[in-house]
């Protein structure tokens, strides 16, 4: 599995249709902070997700 780091594009292991941007790869309470577009609020929102539920999307070698 590729290392998840700040700036990486990731998705959920159980839903590959949603994309997230890793804001901070430092574990905070065992979770990684990501950004996503919240369609209900109409803005970018943060979320903290446990790393075992995230998979890195290989859009390019540097992502």
N, CA, C and O atoms as a GROMACS GRO file, in nm:
protein
  252
    1UNK      N    1   0.085  -0.119   0.000
    1UNK     CA    2   0.000   0.000   0.000
    1UNK      C    3   0.088   0.124   0.000
    1UNK      O    4   0.187   0.133   0.074
    2UNK      N    5   0.052   0.219  -0.082
    2UNK     CA    6   0.130   0.342  -0.090
    2UNK      C    7   0.111   0.424   0.037
    2UNK      O    8   0.005   0.422   0.100
    3UNK      N    9   0.216   0.496   0.073
    3UNK     CA   10   0.211   0.580   0.192
    3UNK      C   11   0.116   0.697   0.168
    3UNK      O   12   0.121   0.763   0.064
    4UNK      N   13   0.030   0.721   0.266
    4UNK     CA   14  -0.060   0.835   0.260
    4UNK      C   15   0.010   0.953   0.326
    4UNK      O   16   0.050   0.946   0.442
    5UNK      N   17   0.023   1.062   0.250
    5UNK     CA   18   0.090   1.180   0.304
    5UNK      C   19   0.011   1.305   0.267
    5UNK      O   20  -0.079   1.299   0.183
    6UNK      N   21   0.045   1.416   0.330
    6UNK     CA   22  -0.025   1.542   0.302
    6UNK      C   23  -0.019   1.572   0.152
    6UNK      O   24   0.086   1.560   0.089
    7UNK      N   25  -0.134   1.610   0.096
    7UNK     CA   26  -0.143   1.638  -0.047
    7UNK      C   27  -0.187   1.519  -0.130
    7UNK      O   28  -0.218   1.535  -0.248
    8UNK      N   29  -0.191   1.400  -0.071
    8UNK     CA   30  -0.235   1.280  -0.143
    8UNK      C   31  -0.386   1.284  -0.167
    8UNK      O   32  -0.461   1.338  -0.086
    9UNK      N   33  -0.428   1.227  -0.278
    9UNK     CA   34  -0.570   1.207  -0.306
    9UNK      C   35  -0.602   1.066  -0.260
    9UNK      O   36  -0.536   0.970  -0.298
   10UNK      N   37  -0.706   1.054  -0.177
   10UNK     CA   38  -0.745   0.924  -0.123
   10UNK      C   39  -0.895   0.904  -0.139
   10UNK      O   40  -0.969   1.000  -0.166
   11UNK      N   41  -0.939   0.782  -0.124
   11UNK     CA   42  -1.081   0.751  -0.120
   11UNK      C   43  -1.104   0.647  -0.011
   11UNK      O   44  -1.009   0.592   0.045
   12UNK      N   45  -1.228   0.620   0.018
   12UNK     CA   46  -1.263   0.522   0.120
   12UNK      C   47  -1.248   0.382   0.064
   12UNK      O   48  -1.278   0.359  -0.053
   13UNK      N   49  -1.203   0.289   0.145
   13UNK     CA   50  -1.185   0.150   0.099
   13UNK      C   51  -1.317   0.089   0.055
   13UNK      O   52  -1.318   0.001  -0.030
   14UNK      N   53  -1.428   0.134   0.113
   14UNK     CA   54  -1.558   0.076   0.082
   14UNK      C   55  -1.642   0.162  -0.013
   14UNK      O   56  -1.755   0.124  -0.046
   15UNK      N   57  -1.588   0.277  -0.058
   15UNK     CA   58  -1.658   0.363  -0.154
   15UNK      C   59  -1.554   0.438  -0.237
   15UNK      O   60  -1.505   0.544  -0.197
   16UNK      N   61  -1.521   0.382  -0.351
   16UNK     CA   62  -1.415   0.438  -0.435
   16UNK      C   63  -1.462   0.557  -0.518
   16UNK      O   64  -1.384   0.612  -0.596
   17UNK      N   65  -1.588   0.597  -0.504
   17UNK     CA   66  -1.640   0.708  -0.584
   17UNK      C   67  -1.615   0.845  -0.522
   17UNK      O   68  -1.618   0.945  -0.592
   18UNK      N   69  -1.590   0.850  -0.392
   18UNK     CA   70  -1.566   0.977  -0.323
   18UNK      C   71  -1.416   1.001  -0.310
   18UNK      O   72  -1.340   0.910  -0.278
   19UNK      N   73  -1.374   1.124  -0.335
   19UNK     CA   74  -1.232   1.160  -0.326
   19UNK      C   75  -1.211   1.259  -0.213
   19UNK      O   76  -1.295   1.345  -0.186
   20UNK      N   77  -1.096   1.246  -0.147
   20UNK     CA   78  -1.057   1.332  -0.037
   20UNK      C   79  -0.914   1.378  -0.059
   20UNK      O   80  -0.835   1.307  -0.121
   21UNK      N   81  -0.880   1.495  -0.009
   21UNK     CA   82  -0.744   1.547  -0.012
   21UNK      C   83  -0.691   1.541   0.130
   21UNK      O   84  -0.753   1.593   0.223
   22UNK      N   85  -0.574   1.477   0.148
   22UNK     CA   86  -0.516   1.467   0.281
   22UNK      C   87  -0.458   1.602   0.319
   22UNK      O   88  -0.364   1.650   0.256
   23UNK      N   89  -0.516   1.664   0.421
   23UNK     CA   90  -0.470   1.794   0.469
   23UNK      C   91  -0.350   1.778   0.561
   23UNK      O   92  -0.253   1.854   0.552
   24UNK      N   93  -0.356   1.679   0.649
   24UNK     CA   94  -0.251   1.657   0.747
   24UNK      C   95  -0.235   1.507   0.767
   24UNK      O   96  -0.329   1.439   0.806
   25UNK      N   97  -0.114   1.457   0.741
   25UNK     CA   98  -0.092   1.313   0.754
   25UNK      C   99  -0.046   1.271   0.894
   25UNK      O  100  -0.020   1.154   0.919
   26UNK      N  101  -0.036   1.367   0.985
   26UNK     CA  102  -0.003   1.336   1.124
   26UNK      C  103  -0.126   1.276   1.191
   26UNK      O  104  -0.234   1.334   1.186
   27UNK      N  105  -0.109   1.161   1.252
   27UNK     CA  106  -0.222   1.098   1.320
   27UNK      C  107  -0.262   1.180   1.442
   27UNK      O  108  -0.180   1.210   1.528
   28UNK      N  109  -0.390   1.214   1.449
   28UNK     CA  110  -0.448   1.286   1.561
   28UNK      C  111  -0.557   1.195   1.617
   28UNK      O  112  -0.659   1.171   1.551
   29UNK      N  113  -0.536   1.145   1.738
   29UNK     CA  114  -0.629   1.048   1.796
   29UNK      C  115  -0.650   0.928   1.705
   29UNK      O  116  -0.760   0.874   1.695
   30UNK      N  117  -0.542   0.886   1.636
   30UNK     CA  118  -0.548   0.770   1.548
   30UNK      C  119  -0.614   0.794   1.414
   30UNK      O  120  -0.644   0.699   1.343
   31UNK      N  121  -0.637   0.920   1.379
   31UNK     CA  122  -0.707   0.953   1.254
   31UNK      C  123  -0.626   1.052   1.170
   31UNK      O  124  -0.543   1.126   1.223
   32UNK      N  125  -0.653   1.052   1.039
   32UNK     CA  126  -0.589   1.142   0.944
   32UNK      C  127  -0.692   1.248   0.903
   32UNK      O  128  -0.808   1.215   0.877
   33UNK      N  129  -0.650   1.374   0.898
   33UNK     CA  130  -0.741   1.483   0.859
   33UNK      C  131  -0.744   1.496   0.708
   33UNK      O  132  -0.640   1.507   0.643
   34UNK      N  133  -0.866   1.496   0.652
   34UNK     CA  134  -0.885   1.508   0.508
   34UNK      C  135  -0.984   1.621   0.478
   34UNK      O  136  -1.060   1.664   0.565
   35UNK      N  137  -0.981   1.668   0.354
   35UNK     CA  138  -1.073   1.770   0.305
   35UNK      C  139  -1.162   1.709   0.198
   35UNK      O  140  -1.118   1.624   0.120
   36UNK      N  141  -1.288   1.754   0.194
   36UNK     CA  142  -1.378   1.709   0.089
   36UNK      C  143  -1.483   1.817   0.066
   36UNK      O  144  -1.504   1.903   0.151
   37UNK      N  145  -1.550   1.811  -0.050
   37UNK     CA  146  -1.657   1.906  -0.079
   37UNK      C  147  -1.787   1.851  -0.023
   37UNK      O  148  -1.834   1.745  -0.065
   38UNK      N  149  -1.845   1.924   0.071
   38UNK     CA  150  -1.971   1.885   0.133
   38UNK      C  151  -2.083   1.945   0.048
   38UNK      O  152  -2.104   2.066   0.048
   39UNK      N  153  -2.155   1.860  -0.024
   39UNK     CA  154  -2.260   1.906  -0.114
   39UNK      C  155  -2.377   1.971  -0.041
   39UNK      O  156  -2.441   2.061  -0.095
   40UNK      N  157  -2.404   1.927   0.081
   40UNK     CA  158  -2.516   1.984   0.158
   40UNK      C  159  -2.484   2.126   0.202
   40UNK      O  160  -2.568   2.215   0.191
   41UNK      N  161  -2.362   2.148   0.253
   41UNK     CA  162  -2.322   2.281   0.298
   41UNK      C  163  -2.272   2.369   0.184
   41UNK      O  164  -2.271   2.492   0.195
   42UNK      N  165  -2.231   2.306   0.072
   42UNK     CA  166  -2.181   2.381  -0.042
   42UNK      C  167  -2.042   2.438  -0.021
   42UNK      O  168  -2.008   2.542  -0.077
   43UNK      N  169  -1.960   2.371   0.061
   43UNK     CA  170  -1.825   2.420   0.086
   43UNK      C  171  -1.730   2.305   0.122
   43UNK      O  172  -1.774   2.193   0.147
   44UNK      N  173  -1.602   2.336   0.123
   44UNK     CA  174  -1.499   2.239   0.161
   44UNK      C  175  -1.507   2.218   0.312
   44UNK      O  176  -1.515   2.314   0.389
   45UNK      N  177  -1.505   2.092   0.354
   45UNK     CA  178  -1.519   2.056   0.495
   45UNK      C  179  -1.406   1.961   0.533
   45UNK      O  180  -1.356   1.887   0.449
   46UNK      N  181  -1.368   1.963   0.659
   46UNK     CA  182  -1.267   1.868   0.707
   46UNK      C  183  -1.335   1.749   0.773
   46UNK      O  184  -1.447   1.758   0.823
   47UNK      N  185  -1.264   1.638   0.772
   47UNK     CA  186  -1.309   1.519   0.841
   47UNK      C  187  -1.185   1.446   0.890
   47UNK      O  188  -1.077   1.460   0.832
   48UNK      N  189  -1.200   1.370   0.995
   48UNK     CA  190  -1.090   1.287   1.045
   48UNK      C  191  -1.132   1.141   1.030
   48UNK      O  192  -1.235   1.099   1.082
   49UNK      N  193  -1.049   1.065   0.957
   49UNK     CA  194  -1.082   0.927   0.922
   49UNK      C  195  -0.966   0.837   0.961
   49UNK      O  196  -0.850   0.873   0.943
   50UNK      N  197  -0.998   0.719   1.014
   50UNK     CA  198  -0.895   0.623   1.049
   50UNK      C  199  -0.826   0.574   0.922
   50UNK      O  200  -0.892   0.544   0.823
   51UNK      N  201  -0.692   0.566   0.925
   51UNK     CA  202  -0.616   0.533   0.803
   51UNK      C  203  -0.650   0.399   0.740
   51UNK      O  204  -0.633   0.382   0.619
   52UNK      N  205  -0.698   0.302   0.818
   52UNK     CA  206  -0.731   0.172   0.758
   52UNK      C  207  -0.852   0.179   0.665
   52UNK      O  208  -0.876   0.086   0.589
   53UNK      N  209  -0.927   0.290   0.670
   53UNK     CA  210  -1.041   0.308   0.580
   53UNK      C  211  -1.007   0.392   0.457
   53UNK      O  212  -1.095   0.422   0.376
   54UNK      N  213  -0.881   0.431   0.443
   54UNK     CA  214  -0.839   0.514   0.330
   54UNK      C  215  -0.745   0.438   0.238
   54UNK      O  216  -0.662   0.359   0.284
   55UNK      N  217  -0.759   0.461   0.110
   55UNK     CA  218  -0.668   0.406   0.010
   55UNK      C  219  -0.626   0.519  -0.082
   55UNK      O  220  -0.708   0.601  -0.124
   56UNK      N  221  -0.498   0.522  -0.112
   56UNK     CA  222  -0.443   0.628  -0.197
   56UNK      C  223  -0.481   0.603  -0.342
   56UNK      O  224  -0.477   0.490  -0.390
   57UNK      N  225  -0.519   0.710  -0.412
   57UNK     CA  226  -0.556   0.702  -0.552
   57UNK      C  227  -0.433   0.740  -0.633
   57UNK      O  228  -0.376   0.847  -0.611
   58UNK      N  229  -0.392   0.656  -0.724
   58UNK     CA  230  -0.270   0.680  -0.802
   58UNK      C  231  -0.296   0.762  -0.926
   58UNK      O  232  -0.288   0.710  -1.038
   59UNK      N  233  -0.326   0.892  -0.910
   59UNK     CA  234  -0.347   0.977  -1.026
   59UNK      C  235  -0.216   1.005  -1.098
   59UNK      O  236  -0.213   1.012  -1.221
   60UNK      N  237  -0.108   1.020  -1.021
   60UNK     CA  238   0.025   1.030  -1.080
   60UNK      C  239   0.125   0.987  -0.974
   60UNK      O  240   0.088   0.968  -0.858
   61UNK      N  241   0.250   0.971  -1.012
   61UNK     CA  242   0.351   0.919  -0.920
   61UNK      C  243   0.382   1.013  -0.806
   61UNK      O  244   0.427   0.967  -0.701
   62UNK      N  245   0.358   1.143  -0.821
   62UNK     CA  246   0.393   1.240  -0.718
   62UNK      C  247   0.278   1.274  -0.624
   62UNK      O  248   0.298   1.349  -0.529
   63UNK      N  249   0.160   1.219  -0.649
   63UNK     CA  250   0.044   1.254  -0.563
   63UNK      C  251   0.045   1.176  -0.435
   63UNK      O  252  -0.044   1.193  -0.352
   0.00000   0.00000   0.00000
